[in-house]
Amino acid sequence: MPPLCLMGTAAKGFSEGKMTSLRARYRLMARHRAWLPFALSGAAVLAAWLLIPSIYDPYVRVPSDRLSFTLGCLPESVQVHVLNSYVVARQAQIAVTAPGAERPAKTVSFQVAKIAAEGGSQQVELTFPQAELKSTLQAAASLGGSANYVYTILFDRTPFIDLRTVHVVSTFPGTSPCAQTDYDGKELLQAIRSPSAKLMRLKLMQEELSDLVLAFNNSAANVCLGFMVVAFLWFAYLLMAGTKRLYFSPDSALLTDFRRFVDQAPSDLKKQGEEALLNVQFQLQNRNFAFAKTMGPAFGFLLTVSSLSAALHPSLQATQDTFRFVSGIQIAVIATFVGLAIRIVAQFGQRVHRDLAERLLLLLRQSTSST
């Protein structure tokens, strides 16, 4: 009987009891619906993680790198709570317009006074000099006292801006008092001058996963690539060793090495005979090569996708971080290369060891018939 047939018969007998027990357990679980509480509890935890934080504290998303909102007052300073920690505010200005007018009566440009990072968000504070504040109030008074103040902040290359609140402080004498000190939720959405802005009440799963991949991709990819390189070297060694034994070792040396392996085997396996031990040895090698053929490209493709996701993260595009972008592309290419290399080496190693097992089987039968 060829080694492949021996392998199939032994594998069937070896796994029959385990597979039967797994099927029985699955049927028992399905019959009593033991999986239902776990599925419901998992869905409840996921829904709570996605929904609860934003139900009571929603935010406004503006799909642009330009933030423009209108207030009916001119405060001394404006603090904008931006949830995107990676965006950078470049320019800011305030325009005084009459209600319904397109062209502003006065425009004042100024620099961002302060940016304070808080965890995963930042506070952008706009402070007006007193001289500019007085001239802006005079321009508003010339419109009859019913002026609108349009605040515009230009951020550096970001696909969207997430706003939590806009806090205004009006303590300077002569400034018109604001109706409220904090604009958030629907009030903030009404103040933003963008028809595509929308109120967000839940976390987006793709953004949470993208942030997680960006945070841990480099360290995790380094560890995985290390294991993949070691696996490639090991299977390359097995391929070369098997090739040497198959094509360059004489028959007597092969039989001597195999019978040394038989002498070291447990006594219960020795009773089954040399062909059974050859089958066991071949099964172990074949399982290792089959596992490498599957998991090598799988890990390589996983690292490729995660590295591309990290390289295309909006924070890298906003900050123009060329080094991290190129590093992500490099990891993706190297991971694909190493995964395919493991697949090729394992494929050839599997074939070489199969031919080697067939040769040993023929030698064992010849030696048995001659004796």
Number of C-alpha atoms within 10 A of each C-alpha: 9 11 23 15 11 18 20 13 12 16 14 12 11 11 11 12 11 11 12 11 12 12 12 12 12 14 12 12 13 12 10 9 12 12 12 12 10 11 10 11 11 12 12 12 11 11 13 13 13 17 16 14 13 15 13 10 14 21 25 23 18 23 17 17 19 20 21 18 18 19 18 15 20 28 24 19 18 21 19 21 23 23 22 17 16 19 24 18 19 11 15 20 18 22 21 23 22 19 11 8 10 8 11 15 16 16 16 15 13 15 15 17 12 13 16 12 15 12 8 10 18 20 20 21 20 23 18 22 11 11 8 13 19 16 13 21 19 13 18 23 12 13 15 9 13 13 25 21 23 22 22 19 22 17 20 18 19 21 16 19 19 22 24 19 23 20 18 24 17 17 12 15 9 12 15 16 17 15 11 9 14 17 19 20 20 13 12 20 21 16 16 21 16 16 10 10 18 18 17 17 18 18 17 11 10 9 12 11 13 17 17 12 19 21 12 12 21 19 9 13 22 14 10 16 19 12 12 23 15 12 18 23 14 13 23 19 14 20 21 15 14 21 19 12 17 20 10 9 12 10 13 10 11 17 16 11 10 17 16 11 14 17 10 9 12 9 10 8 13 15 10 10 11 18 18 17 19 22 22 18 15 22 20 11 16 19 12 14 24 15 13 23 21 14 16 23 22 17 20 26 20 16 27 24 18 22 26 23 20 26 27 17 17 21 20 20 18 18 14 13 12 12 10 16 18 13 15 25 19 15 24 23 16 15 29 20 16 21 28 20 20 26 24 19 22 27 17 17 25 24 16 22 22 20 16 20 21 18 15 20 20 14 16 18 13 11 11 9 8 7 6
